[in-house]
Amino acid sequence: MYYLFLEVYDPAYREDIYLALQSIGIQRAINLDAQNLAAALSDERTFFTGFFKADKIESGSVLLILAQVSSKDKISEFLSNLKEGGVDIDSRNIINLTLIPAALSFSSEHGLQDEEDS
């Protein structure tokens, strides 16, 4: 089992990304609105208003998606599906993806997964 951290930098592709995740069998995920720290630090207004303000700086908004993934192959399929759908992830800063092996995980769908027992 793996844990996916997916940063989405272009909200215009949100629906494409959701569909690509669904196409590889990801039904459960966490969706968080976050802020790109590099963009926030480069914006002079942030220094005067602080990081926590009611109106978001659009250029610094990031969608963070967290999900369990059963295999590395699923991620290759996910990326292929995005490309086939016309999302230019190779030349535009649309997503940043990190996949981390889970030593131990539990969900009602998969039960207890202990990598040491595998």
C-alpha positions in Angstrom: 0.0 0.0 0.0 1.1 3.5 -0.7 0.1 7.0 0.3 -0.4 9.6 -2.4 0.3 13.4 -2.0 -1.0 15.2 -5.0 -0.5 19.0 -5.2 -2.7 20.7 -7.9 -1.4 24.1 -8.9 -4.0 24.8 -11.7 -7.6 24.7 -10.5 -8.8 24.6 -14.1 -7.8 20.9 -14.2 -9.5 19.9 -10.9 -12.3 17.9 -12.7 -9.8 16.1 -15.0 -7.7 15.1 -12.0 -10.8 13.8 -10.1 -11.8 11.8 -13.1 -8.3 10.4 -13.6 -8.2 9.4 -9.9 -11.6 7.7 -10.1 -10.5 5.8 -13.3 -7.7 4.1 -11.3 -10.1 3.1 -8.5 -9.6 5.8 -6.0 -12.9 6.4 -4.4 -11.8 7.8 -1.0 -9.5 10.8 -0.8 -9.0 13.9 1.2 -9.2 17.2 -0.6 -7.6 20.2 1.1 -7.3 23.8 0.1 -3.7 24.9 0.8 -1.3 27.7 0.0 1.9 27.5 -1.9 4.5 28.9 0.5 6.9 30.0 -2.3 4.1 32.0 -4.0 3.1 33.5 -0.6 6.6 34.6 0.3 7.2 36.2 -3.1 4.0 38.3 -2.7 4.8 41.6 -0.9 1.2 41.8 0.4 1.7 38.6 2.5 4.4 40.3 4.6 1.9 43.0 5.6 -1.3 40.9 5.9 0.1 37.6 7.2 -0.4 34.1 5.8 -3.9 33.7 7.4 -6.3 36.0 5.8 -9.9 35.7 4.7 -9.4 36.3 1.0 -7.0 33.9 -0.6 -4.2 35.0 -2.9 -5.3 33.2 -6.0 -1.8 32.8 -7.4 -0.8 30.9 -4.2 -3.8 28.6 -3.9 -3.1 24.9 -4.1 -5.4 21.9 -4.0 -3.9 19.1 -1.9 -5.3 15.6 -2.5 -4.3 12.7 -0.2 -5.2 9.1 -0.8 -4.2 5.5 -0.3 -3.1 3.8 -3.5 -2.6 0.0 -3.9 0.3 0.0 -6.3 2.9 2.1 -8.2 1.3 1.0 -11.5 -1.9 2.8 -10.6 0.1 6.1 -10.5 1.5 5.4 -14.0 -2.0 4.8 -15.2 -3.2 8.0 -13.5 -0.6 10.1 -15.3 -1.3 8.4 -18.6 -5.0 9.1 -18.2 -4.3 12.8 -17.6 -2.1 13.0 -20.7 -4.7 11.2 -22.8 -7.3 13.6 -21.5 -5.3 16.6 -22.9 -3.7 17.7 -19.6 -0.2 18.9 -20.4 1.5 17.8 -17.2 4.9 17.4 -18.9 5.5 21.0 -19.8 3.1 23.0 -17.5 3.2 23.2 -13.7 -0.2 21.6 -13.1 0.6 18.9 -10.5 3.3 17.7 -8.2 3.0 14.1 -7.1 4.7 12.1 -4.3 4.0 8.5 -3.5 5.2 7.1 -0.2 5.2 3.4 0.8 3.0 2.8 3.8 4.5 0.6 6.4 1.1 0.1 8.0 -2.3 1.2 6.9 -5.9 0.4 7.7 -9.2 1.1 6.0 -12.6 -0.7 6.1 -12.1 -1.4 2.3 -8.7 -3.0 2.5 -8.4 -4.0 6.2 -5.0 -3.9 8.0 -2.1 -3.8 5.6 1.3 -4.5 7.3 4.2 -4.3 4.9 6.5 -6.2 7.2 4.1 -9.3 7.0 4.2 -9.2 3.2 
